[in-house]
Amino acid sequence: MITARVFSGKKYAVLGLARSGMAVVESLLASGAHVTAWDRQDNARDALAGRCTIADPMEIDLAGFDAIVVSPGVPLNTHPLTAKAKAAGVPIIGDIELFAQARPELPAHKVVGITGTNGKSTTTALVHHLLKTAGIPTRMGGNIGLPILGQEPLPEGGVYVLELSSYQIDITNSLACEAAALINITPDHLDRYDGFAAYAASKARLPAMQDAGQFAVFGCEDAETCAVQGHEAARRAPGRAICAVADDIAANQPDWPSLQGPHNLQNAAIAAALVQELGLAREQVLAGLAGYRGLPHRMEVLGTFDGVLVINDSKATNPASTAPALAAWPAVEGHKRIHWICGGLAKTDNLDECAAHFGNVAAAYTIGEAGPLFGELLAPHMTVEPCEMLCEATARALKAAQPGDVVMLSPACASFDQFRDYEVRGDSFREIVANLTGTPHSGGDSAARSAV
């Protein structure tokens, strides 16, 4: 794990003891800090009994604490701890801020930070893959993979690659990344912010924490991201805050089986800019892109069955993230290719962001609570099959699809009406497909991709 002398003797309260919270406690204890920990779950508290103080920060005097470390899931806009901590003059931070404070004691390294409403997981995993393929020591963490404080420090010359949600950025103050990316900004998580402008401002804090000489790349396909890029370019030297340009690599996209569609071309262009800033050559980038296998539930190729390509895009929990998936397989000579499984717990009352790509869809198979709403919205544009359950939708879609077609789960909805989270939804889809096609079920890491 990562430890630092800077924490020794200091006093911290840690709220939330899931994976990142427990990694924070272990790192702070190993660094010689005094820790008070709390979680609503008894088993989480019991795991730390006798090793630190167990107490709810809402029930104790916060005077004398150096910081309160919270899970990104704690809604600071509504939680009473925000006001209590402010009154006590105690900052609220997260594990990424602790990592930033520990950096001066780690072997010489660089940090890549990546944020955006959509595409940040793919871009983060892609940067990590490109670096690893090129032989550079690297760790991936933040909003993806293992908690960064729980991982072993990199040797000199290593690169930490961090996916950062707006929640994590909100509780980070001093992370100056050597290279950073802001992919896009579209409405999401607005229950945590005072409007879209406040959410956009949260995303903009990642490049704002950088020094003027550090490098940032931006998606520049929406007005909000363009505005942030313009502001950052004005305070930096030429070429240190750029818009991603895909022209140099676009001709190679057909060679990347897990990076199809215009959104993945943008992700690849951003990843290429980041790793080239860190010293990789163009040839290394192209070789790494061709070997990238993708992430589970994010445009994940499950296989080709009787000529039908099956895609698990369960991570698409809003229309903005589904739209690029619908664009990835355009109609061919008037033939609409996509059999689209959609629905769940709707985040919006429309599918406007997907509308430009309805012409690629042969039929929609609606599921979940949003099924009736989506049926009404889509019926004027395509055939709609009301299904309610994922298993029925998958069976109908596979039966109707012809060779050359695509069956795709890209719900444009949250999963909580029928599934615990998008991962369980995606795993269920993978298992249903395996059962219907008579292929081995490979589990959560999706080795079935090799069937393509």
C-alpha positions in Angstrom: 0.0 0.0 0.0 1.0 3.7 -0.3 2.1 5.3 2.9 3.6 8.7 3.7 5.3 10.3 6.7 3.2 13.4 6.1 0.3 11.7 7.7 2.2 10.6 10.8 0.8 12.0 14.0 -2.2 13.6 12.3 -5.8 13.0 13.2 -8.3 11.9 10.6 -12.0 10.9 10.6 -12.9 8.4 7.8 -16.6 8.1 6.8 -17.5 5.2 4.6 -15.6 1.9 4.8 -16.1 0.2 1.5 -13.1 -0.5 -0.7 -11.6 3.0 -0.9 -12.5 3.9 2.7 -10.9 0.8 4.0 -7.8 1.4 1.9 -7.6 4.9 3.4 -7.8 3.6 6.9 -5.1 1.0 6.3 -2.8 3.6 4.6 -3.3 6.2 7.4 -2.7 3.6 10.2 0.4 2.3 8.5 1.6 5.9 8.2 1.3 6.5 11.9 -1.9 8.6 11.8 -4.7 8.6 14.5 -7.9 7.4 12.8 -11.5 7.6 13.8 -13.6 5.4 11.4 -17.3 5.0 10.8 -19.7 3.2 8.5 -23.4 2.4 8.7 -22.6 -1.3 8.3 -21.7 -3.2 11.5 -19.5 -5.6 9.7 -17.3 -2.8 8.3 -16.9 -1.2 11.7 -16.2 -4.6 13.3 -13.3 -5.3 10.9 -11.5 -2.3 12.5 -12.3 -2.9 16.1 -9.3 -2.4 18.4 -7.2 -0.9 15.6 -8.7 2.6 15.6 -11.4 4.7 17.2 -14.9 3.7 16.0 -17.2 6.7 16.2 -19.7 8.6 13.9 -18.2 12.0 13.0 -21.7 13.4 13.4 -21.7 12.4 17.1 -18.2 13.7 18.1 -16.4 16.9 18.5 -14.4 17.6 15.3 -12.1 20.1 16.8 -8.5 19.1 16.4 -9.0 16.8 13.3 -6.7 17.5 10.4 -9.3 16.3 7.8 -12.4 14.2 7.3 -11.9 11.7 4.6 -15.2 10.7 3.0 -16.3 8.2 0.3 -17.2 9.8 -3.0 -20.7 8.4 -2.5 -21.4 10.6 0.4 -23.7 13.4 -0.9 -22.0 16.4 0.5 -24.7 18.8 -1.0 -27.2 17.3 1.5 -25.3 15.6 4.2 -25.2 17.5 7.6 -21.5 16.7 7.9 -20.7 19.4 5.4 -22.0 22.2 7.7 -20.6 20.6 10.8 -17.1 20.3 9.3 -17.2 23.9 8.1 -18.2 25.1 11.5 -15.2 23.2 13.0 -12.8 24.5 10.3 -12.0 20.9 9.2 -11.6 20.2 5.5 -13.5 17.3 3.8 -11.3 15.4 1.4 -11.1 12.1 -0.4 -8.5 9.3 -1.0 -7.3 11.0 -4.2 -6.3 14.1 -2.2 -4.4 11.9 0.3 -2.6 10.4 -2.7 -1.8 13.9 -3.9 -0.3 14.8 -0.5 1.7 11.5 -0.5 3.2 12.1 -3.9 6.4 13.9 -2.8 7.5 10.9 -0.9 6.9 8.4 -3.7 9.6 7.4 -6.2 9.7 9.8 -9.1 6.6 9.3 -11.2 3.9 10.9 -13.3 0.1 11.0 -12.9 -2.5 11.0 -15.7 -5.9 12.1 -14.6 -9.0 11.5 -16.8 -12.5 12.8 -16.3 -15.7 13.4 -18.4 -19.3 12.4 -18.2 -18.9 9.5 -20.7 -15.9 7.6 -21.9 -13.6 8.1 -19.0 -13.4 4.4 -18.0 -12.6 3.3 -21.5 -10.0 6.1 -21.9 -8.4 5.4 -18.6 -8.1 1.6 -19.2 -6.8 2.4 -22.7 -4.1 4.7 -21.4 -3.1 2.1 -18.9 -3.0 -0.6 -21.6 -0.9 1.6 -23.9 1.6 2.3 -21.2 1.8 -1.3 -20.1 2.2 -2.5 -23.7 5.1 -0.1 -24.1 6.8 -1.5 -21.0 6.2 1.4 -18.7 5.4 0.6 -15.1 1.8 1.7 -14.4 -1.0 1.5 -11.9 -4.7 2.2 -12.6 -7.1 3.5 -9.9 -9.5 6.2 -8.8 -13.0 5.5 -10.0 -11.9 2.2 -11.7 -10.0 -0.9 -10.5 -8.4 -1.0 -7.0 -8.2 2.0 -4.6 -5.0 3.8 -5.4 -3.8 3.9 -1.8 -4.2 0.2 -1.5 -1.8 -0.5 -4.3 2.0 -0.9 -4.1 4.0 2.3 -5.0 5.4 2.3 -8.5 9.2 2.2 -9.1 10.9 5.3 -10.4 9.6 6.2 -13.8 6.2 4.8 -13.3 2.8 6.3 -14.3 -0.4 6.3 -12.2 -3.5 6.5 -14.4 -6.6 7.8 -12.5 -10.2 7.9 -13.6 -11.8 10.7 -11.7 -15.5 11.3 -11.2 -16.9 14.7 -10.4 -17.5 13.4 -6.8 -13.8 12.6 -6.4 -12.7 15.9 -7.9 -15.0 17.8 -5.5 -13.0 16.4 -2.6 -9.5 16.8 -4.2 -7.6 20.1 -3.9 -4.0 19.6 -4.9 -3.7 16.9 -7.6 -1.6 18.5 -10.3 -1.4 15.8 -13.0 1.4 15.8 -15.5 -1.2 15.0 -18.1 -5.0 15.3 -17.8 -8.0 14.8 -20.0 -11.5 16.2 -20.0 -13.5 14.2 -22.5 -16.9 15.7 -22.4 -19.5 17.4 -20.2 -23.2 16.4 -20.5 -26.0 16.5 -17.9 -25.6 13.8 -15.3 -25.7 13.5 -11.5 -27.6 16.7 -11.2 -29.1 15.6 -7.9 -25.7 16.4 -6.4 -25.2 19.8 -7.9 -27.0 23.2 -8.1 -27.6 22.9 -11.8 -25.6 21.9 -14.9 -23.2 24.8 -14.6 -22.1 23.6 -11.1 -21.6 20.1 -12.5 -19.5 21.5 -15.4 -17.5 23.6 -12.9 -16.7 20.4 -10.9 -15.3 18.7 -14.0 -13.3 21.8 -14.9 -11.4 21.6 -11.6 -9.2 18.8 -12.8 -7.3 20.8 -15.4 -7.5 23.9 -13.1 -5.4 22.1 -10.5 -2.6 21.7 -13.1 0.3 24.0 -13.4 0.5 26.2 -16.5 3.3 24.1 -17.9 1.5 20.8 -17.6 -0.4 19.1 -20.4 -4.2 18.7 -20.9 -6.3 17.4 -23.8 -10.0 18.0 -24.3 -12.8 16.3 -26.3 -14.1 19.7 -27.6 -17.3 18.2 -29.0 -19.6 20.1 -26.7 -19.8 23.7 -25.8 -19.0 23.3 -22.1 -15.8 21.3 -22.7 -14.8 23.8 -25.4 -15.2 26.6 -22.9 -13.0 24.9 -20.4 -10.3 24.2 -23.0 -10.4 27.9 -24.1 -9.9 29.1 -20.5 -7.1 26.6 -19.9 -5.3 27.5 -23.2 -5.4 31.1 -22.3 -3.3 30.5 -19.1 -0.8 28.0 -20.6 1.9 28.0 -23.2 0.9 27.1 -26.8 0.2 23.4 -27.2 -0.3 22.7 -23.5 -4.2 22.7 -23.5 -5.3 21.2 -26.8 -8.4 19.7 -28.5 -8.1 16.1 -29.4 -7.6 15.5 -33.1 -8.5 12.0 -34.4 -7.4 12.5 -38.0 -3.9 11.0 -37.6 -5.3 7.7 -36.4 -8.8 7.5 -37.8 -7.7 5.3 -40.8 -6.6 2.6 -38.4 -9.9 2.3 -36.5 -11.1 -0.8 -38.4 -8.1 -2.6 -36.9 -9.4 -2.0 -33.3 -12.2 -4.6 -32.7 -13.0 -3.1 -29.2 -12.9 0.5 -30.2 -15.6 1.0 -32.8 -17.8 4.0 -33.3 -17.0 7.8 -33.3 -17.0 8.0 -29.5 -14.3 5.4 -29.3 -12.3 7.2 -32.0 -12.4 10.2 -29.7 -11.4 8.2 -26.7 -8.5 6.7 -28.7 -7.4 10.1 -29.9 -7.4 11.5 -26.3 -5.5 8.4 -25.0 -3.0 8.8 -27.8 -2.3 12.4 -27.0 -1.8 11.6 -23.3 0.7 8.8 -23.8 2.6 10.6 -26.5 3.0 13.5 -24.1 4.6 10.9 -21.8 7.0 9.8 -24.5 5.4 7.0 -26.5 6.0 6.9 -30.2 3.1 6.8 -32.8 4.1 3.2 -33.7 3.7 2.1 -30.0 0.3 3.8 -29.8 -1.0 2.1 -32.9 0.2 -1.3 -31.8 -1.4 -0.8 -28.4 -4.7 0.3 -29.9 -4.9 -2.8 -32.1 -4.3 -5.1 -29.0 -6.8 -3.4 -26.7 -9.6 -5.8 -25.6 -12.0 -3.4 -23.9 -13.8 -3.3 -20.6 -16.7 -5.4 -19.4 -20.1 -3.7 -19.9 -18.6 -0.9 -22.1 -19.3 -1.8 -25.7 -18.1 -5.2 -24.7 -18.1 -7.7 -27.6 -19.6 -11.0 -26.3 -19.1 -12.8 -29.6 -20.5 -13.4 -33.1 -23.2 -16.1 -33.2 -24.6 -17.3 -36.6 -23.3 -14.0 -38.1 -24.9 -11.8 -35.4 -22.6 -9.6 -33.3 -23.7 -9.3 -29.7 -22.6 -6.2 -27.6 -22.9 -5.7 -23.9 -23.1 -1.9 -23.2 -24.8 -2.1 -19.8 -22.6 0.8 -18.6 -24.7 3.1 -20.8 -26.9 4.4 -18.0 -28.1 7.6 -19.8 -29.1 8.5 -23.3 -25.9 10.5 -23.9 -23.8 7.3 -23.4 -26.1 5.2 -25.5 -26.1 7.6 -28.5 -22.5 6.7 -29.5 -23.3 3.0 -29.3 -26.2 3.5 -31.8 -23.8 5.4 -34.0 -21.2 2.7 -34.1 -23.0 0.4 -36.5 -24.6 2.6 -39.2 -27.2 1.3 -41.6 -25.7 -0.3 -44.7 -27.4 0.3 -48.1 -30.6 1.1 -46.2 -30.4 -2.0 -44.0 -31.0 -1.1 -40.3 -28.6 -3.3 -38.4 -29.1 -2.8 -34.7 -31.5 -4.7 -32.5 -31.5 -2.4 -29.5 -32.4 -3.6 -26.0 -33.1 -0.6 -23.9 -34.9 0.5 -20.7 -34.6 0.3 -16.9 -34.9 3.2 -14.5 -35.0 6.3 -16.7 -32.9 9.3 -15.8 -34.7 11.6 -18.3 -38.1 11.7 -19.9 -36.8 11.7 -23.5 -34.3 10.0 -25.8 -33.4 13.2 -27.8 -29.7 12.5 -27.6 -30.2 9.2 -29.4 -32.6 10.4 -32.0 -30.0 11.2 -34.7 -29.1 7.5 -34.8 -32.6 5.9 -34.8 -32.1 5.2 -38.6 -29.5 2.5 -37.6 -32.0 0.6 -35.5 -34.0 -2.3 -36.9 -36.1 -2.8 -33.7 -36.1 -1.8 -30.1 -36.8 -4.3 -27.3 -37.9 -2.3 -24.2 -37.5 -3.5 -20.7 -38.0 -2.4 -17.1 -39.8 0.6 -15.6 -39.0 2.8 -18.6 -40.3 0.3 -21.1 -43.7 2.0 -21.7 -42.2 5.5 -21.9 -39.5 4.3 -24.3 -42.1 2.4 -26.4 -44.1 5.6 -26.8 -41.0 7.6 -27.7 -39.6 5.1 -30.2 -42.8 3.7 -31.9 -42.9 6.5 -34.5 -39.4 5.7 -35.6 -38.9 2.0 -35.5 -40.5 -1.4 -34.6 -40.9 -1.7 -30.8 -41.1 -5.0 -29.0 -42.3 -4.5 -25.3 -40.6 -7.2 -23.3 -40.3 -6.0 -19.7 -37.6 -8.6 -18.7 -34.1 -8.8 -20.1 -34.2 -12.5 -20.8 -37.3 -12.1 -23.1 -35.8 -9.1 -24.9 -32.5 -10.9 -25.6 -34.3 -14.0 -26.9 -36.5 -12.0 -29.2 -33.6 -9.9 -30.5 -31.4 -12.9 -31.2 -34.3 -14.7 -33.0 -35.1 -11.6 -35.2 -31.5 -10.6 -36.0 -30.0 -11.6 -39.4 -26.3 -12.2 -40.3 -24.6 -8.9 -40.3 -26.9 -7.5 -37.6 -26.0 -6.4 -34.1 -27.9 -7.3 -30.9 -27.0 -4.7 -28.3 -27.9 -4.1 -24.7 -27.4 -0.3 -24.3 -30.1 0.6 -21.8 -29.9 4.4 -21.7 -31.1 3.9 -18.1 -30.0 3.1 -14.6 -30.4 -0.5 -13.6 -31.9 -0.2 -10.1 -35.5 -1.2 -11.0 -34.4 -4.8 -11.7 -30.7 -5.1 -10.9 -28.3 -4.0 -8.2 -26.1 -2.1 -10.6 -25.1 -2.0 -14.2 -22.5 -4.7 -13.7 -25.0 -7.2 -12.5 -27.3 -6.2 -15.4 -24.4 -6.8 -17.8 -23.4 -10.1 -16.2 -27.0 -11.3 -16.5 -27.1 -10.3 -20.2 -23.8 -12.2 -20.8 -25.2 -15.3 -19.1 -28.5 -15.1 -21.0 -26.6 -14.8 -24.3 -24.4 -17.8 -23.3 -27.4 -19.9 -22.5 -29.4 -19.0 -25.6 -26.4 -19.5 -28.0 -25.0 -22.6 -26.3 -21.6 -21.1 -25.7 -19.6 -21.3 -22.5 -20.4 -18.6 -19.9 -17.1 -16.9 -19.1 -18.0 -14.9 -16.1 -17.3 -11.2 -15.3 -14.1 -10.8 -17.2 -15.7 -11.7 -20.5 -13.3 -14.1 -22.1 -16.1 -14.8 -24.6 -14.9 -11.8 -26.5 -12.4 -14.2 -28.2 -15.4 -15.7 -30.0 -15.4 -12.7 -32.4 
